[in-house]
Amino acid sequence: MLNWLAVRQVFPTSSEWVAAGATALLLIFSFPNFELFFLAWIALGPLLFVVALKPQPLRALILGWAAGTVFFYTTCYWLTYSMIHYGGVPTVVAYLLLLPAAIVVGIFPGLAIMLVAMAIKRWGQWAVLLAPVFWIAFEWVRLGITGQLWNALGYSQAFHSMLIQPANWGGVYAVSFLIVVVNSAVVLLLTKPGTWRAAAAVTLIVCAFGLSVLSAWFVNVRRQPSDPAPGMCVVAVQPNVPMTLVKSPEELKQLLERHLSLSLEGLKQCHADADGRLVIWPESPMNFTYAASQSFQQMVRQFSTENRVYLLFNSLEPAPNGGSYNSALLINGDAPITQYDKIRLMPFGEYVPLPQWLPGASLITGLVGEFTPGTQYTLMPVGNYQAGVFICIESAYPWITREMTSRNADLLINISNDGYLGPTAVMRQHLANAVFRAVENGRPLLRVTNTGLTARIYPFGAVTDLTNPFQADVRVWEYLPVKADTIYTRYGDWFVQLCTAISALLLIAIVLGNRRSFRKLR
């Protein structure tokens, strides 16, 4: 017979549900499109506070899981846009389909909060200060298990460059860590105010913000001076290609002419003494197929030769066994082309992460396509520079840009297309990922998109020349080889890996300690 008393002891109280809801809401408002970034520094406070008062691990898991699910469901609502507008899925059904994914991703904050409760129960309320270690460990585990790090806590600070400089030594995880440090310090003070707790809390808060300032100084002193010679002229084209999958020959002709006219408009703004010229076309649903179209080959090579420019564009290219690559191609007149094939594909967009023998898998493959992932981190030689080009959602995977930078990329370029997700928060959220990739690797990053948001990102994270969404536009930038070699580029995820190892050791210590206590009671 079900023990209802035991269930009631585990199930959260109404006040605890309110605290979890408050945490979810504060997190939601910290991210685009609200972007009240400062709320992230207290967002976990309500949840950690009730857990510190009553550290019941299963209850903490339920509360953290619920808060995480609500947060991810609300901030990633844009995943329903393409289902509704292009897939013909009824709105209610689309939002129902989003729920399982949010529940799966939401468990990771829940597990982190559960470990906090276990630590507090074992060692007392001071153990709330372990929350930063547990939190980022499960952000890293989430990426490893689900392949997604979208809206990690640190991304909430992306558009405030002074606060994100720790990413140059610890990645986005370091910023998440410092945010949770402040949250846990405030909770430590509020649970039982006292002189020692107040001193510890204030010290931790000052250190968290001080570390951001020191990180900014460290990057500044290591930044290599700019080349005094004129920089390379870069023309970024935002063509605003419609998301319709099928286009008539006349529509394709008009769209190609739009690419060319915007490119020429930008080239007119290049200085005559520029150190080379680069035109960038974004990822878009035009489906350029360089290998399969001799007329297109002739046209782009002629454009490159006549205008003395390098041309970078997205193309559907053949892969082994009849497959296709989502590729970036660099054309330089009659010189051999350079090709980068997208390594990290989008699930249910560019491939189906299901075995072919599963019923319905072949049908889904026919609807979304089945691309072949690339394997080489190919750099693009542009004049005297090496460019690391990555495509769309690859901006959400820190190791891709890190690998390119470690191979001596002078410049990072992200070509992308968020148009199929509509005028939603995904545009700013995706831009936030790119900002961190620039800071982590100390490299300028040029983000060139089909429908926005196109922008120039400096190595310290400042975003400039932002375009308006869903408008055809062009940006002209002068690129200078400003570099800041970073600890993150050299050592990668060492910091979050260390925190994950510490979390595992602490969990073992808690379990062993509980066993000894249980034996004594017997």
MOPE-V645455 format. One record per helix or strand of 2 or more residues. SS is the DSSP state (a for helix, b for strand). FROM is the first residue (numbers start at 1). LEN is the number of residues. If there is no record, write none. Layout:
[[SS/FROM/LEN] [SS/FROM/LEN]]
This chain:
[[a/4/7] [a/14/17] [a/37/7] [a/45/9] [a/57/19] [a/79/7] [a/91/33] [a/125/22] [a/153/5] [a/161/3] [a/167/25] [a/195/28] [b/232/7] [a/249/19] [b/277/5] [a/294/14] [b/310/9] [a/320/3] [b/324/8] [b/338/4] [a/361/8] [b/379/4] [b/385/7] [a/392/5] [a/398/9] [b/411/6] [a/419/3] [a/426/16] [b/444/6] [b/455/3] [b/463/2] [b/473/7] [a/487/5] [a/494/28]]
